[in-house]
Amino acid sequence: MTKQHSAQELESIATAITRQQLSLHKQLTTVKNELRSVLHDLAASKEELREAQSRLNEIDAFLDDVAVELEELQQSEDANEQHLAAKENEQEQLMMEREDEVALLVQLQNVHDLHLSVATHLRQMLVHLMRELTKMRNQEQLLAMLALRSGVFKLMRRKLL
């Protein structure tokens, strides 16, 4: 009677372990897929950051050129007021464009930092789930040894033909 009860207990434990393992496998698959997606987004945000920084560098180069041209016009004796006003207007527009690009760069950096944070969190979750799965496998092995020890299951020697 106790062996029957023990067999039922072992079967119940085995069912619980199997359910937990299936749940962990599903969670692992979900986290891996999410991590893959976030890493793709992280690479895209890094590229957007690089492009925004490049645009900012171009704007700064244009601003430097316009500043040099403006200084030359101001020092020139035959400077045209309209031409001088046009260069000052161009400089103002470039400054506004630079401010917009800096604001965009800050937003892109925030998005990039967020993707990086999410990727780190997902990696930690992945490690945790892998550890849990390892624990489940160890419990499964212990259960198999318990079943063999209790006599519920027996190992048979292979017969050589």
C-alpha positions in Angstrom: 0.0 0.0 0.0 2.8 2.4 0.8 4.5 1.7 -2.5 1.3 2.5 -4.4 0.9 5.7 -2.4 4.6 6.5 -3.0 4.1 5.9 -6.7 1.2 8.3 -6.8 3.2 10.9 -4.9 6.1 10.5 -7.3 3.8 10.8 -10.3 2.2 14.0 -8.8 5.7 15.5 -8.3 6.8 14.5 -11.8 3.7 16.2 -13.2 4.4 19.3 -11.3 8.0 19.4 -12.4 7.0 18.8 -16.0 4.5 21.7 -15.9 7.1 24.0 -14.3 9.6 23.0 -17.0 7.1 23.7 -19.8 6.3 27.1 -18.3 10.0 27.9 -18.0 10.6 26.9 -21.6 7.8 29.1 -22.8 9.1 32.0 -20.7 12.6 31.5 -22.0 11.4 31.5 -25.6 9.4 34.7 -24.9 12.4 36.4 -23.3 14.8 35.3 -26.0 12.4 36.7 -28.7 12.0 40.0 -26.8 15.7 40.3 -26.3 16.3 39.7 -30.0 13.8 42.4 -30.8 15.3 44.9 -28.3 18.8 44.2 -29.5 17.6 45.0 -33.1 16.0 48.2 -31.8 19.2 49.0 -29.9 21.3 48.7 -33.0 18.8 50.9 -34.9 18.8 53.6 -32.2 22.6 53.5 -32.2 22.6 54.1 -35.9 20.1 56.9 -35.5 22.4 58.5 -32.9 25.3 58.2 -35.2 23.4 59.9 -38.1 22.1 62.7 -35.8 25.6 63.3 -34.5 26.9 63.4 -38.1 24.2 65.9 -39.1 25.1 68.1 -36.0 28.7 68.0 -37.1 27.7 69.1 -40.6 25.6 72.0 -39.2 28.5 73.0 -37.0 30.9 73.0 -40.0 28.4 75.2 -42.0 28.1 77.5 -39.0 31.9 77.9 -38.8 32.0 78.6 -42.6 29.2 81.2 -42.3 30.9 82.8 -39.3 34.1 83.2 -41.2 32.2 84.6 -44.3 30.3 87.0 -42.0 33.5 88.2 -40.4 35.1 88.7 -43.7 32.0 90.7 -44.9 32.0 92.8 -41.8 35.7 93.7 -42.3 35.3 94.4 -46.0 35.0 98.0 -47.0 32.8 97.3 -49.9 30.3 95.1 -48.0 26.8 95.1 -49.2 24.2 95.5 -46.5 21.8 93.1 -48.2 24.5 90.5 -48.5 25.5 91.0 -44.9 21.9 90.7 -43.7 21.5 87.5 -45.8 24.5 85.9 -44.2 23.3 86.9 -40.7 19.9 85.4 -41.6 21.6 82.2 -42.8 23.6 82.0 -39.5 20.4 82.4 -37.5 18.6 79.7 -39.5 21.6 77.4 -39.0 21.6 78.1 -35.2 17.9 77.2 -35.0 18.5 74.0 -37.1 21.4 73.2 -34.7 19.2 73.6 -31.7 16.6 71.3 -33.2 19.2 68.7 -34.0 20.6 68.9 -30.5 17.1 68.4 -29.1 16.6 65.4 -31.4 20.0 64.0 -30.4 19.0 64.2 -26.7 15.7 62.4 -27.4 17.5 59.7 -29.5 20.0 59.3 -26.6 17.2 58.8 -24.2 15.6 56.2 -26.4 18.9 54.4 -26.8 19.5 54.4 -23.1 16.0 53.0 -22.6 16.7 50.2 -25.1 20.0 49.5 -23.4 18.2 49.3 -20.0 15.6 46.9 -21.3 18.2 44.7 -22.9 20.1 44.5 -19.6 16.9 43.6 -17.8 16.0 40.9 -20.3 19.5 39.4 -20.1 19.1 39.3 -16.3 15.7 37.6 -16.7 17.3 35.1 -19.2 20.0 34.2 -16.7 17.4 33.8 -13.9 15.2 31.6 -16.1 18.2 29.4 -17.1 19.1 29.0 -13.4 15.5 28.0 -12.6 15.5 25.5 -15.5 18.7 24.0 -14.2 17.1 23.6 -10.7 14.1 21.9 -12.4 16.4 19.5 -14.2 18.2 18.7 -10.9 14.8 18.1 -9.2 13.9 15.8 -12.1 17.1 13.8 -11.6 16.4 13.6 -7.8 12.9 12.4 -8.5 14.2 9.7 -10.9 16.7 8.5 -8.2 13.9 8.6 -5.6 11.7 6.5 -7.9 14.5 4.0 -8.4 15.3 3.8 -4.7 11.7 3.3 -3.7 11.3 0.5 -6.0 8.6 2.1 -8.1 10.9 1.8 -11.2 13.6 -0.8 -11.6 16.5 -0.8 -13.9 16.9 -3.9 -15.9 20.3 -5.2 -17.1 20.6 -5.4 -20.8 20.7 -9.0 -21.9 23.5 -9.7 -24.3 22.4 -11.9 -27.2 
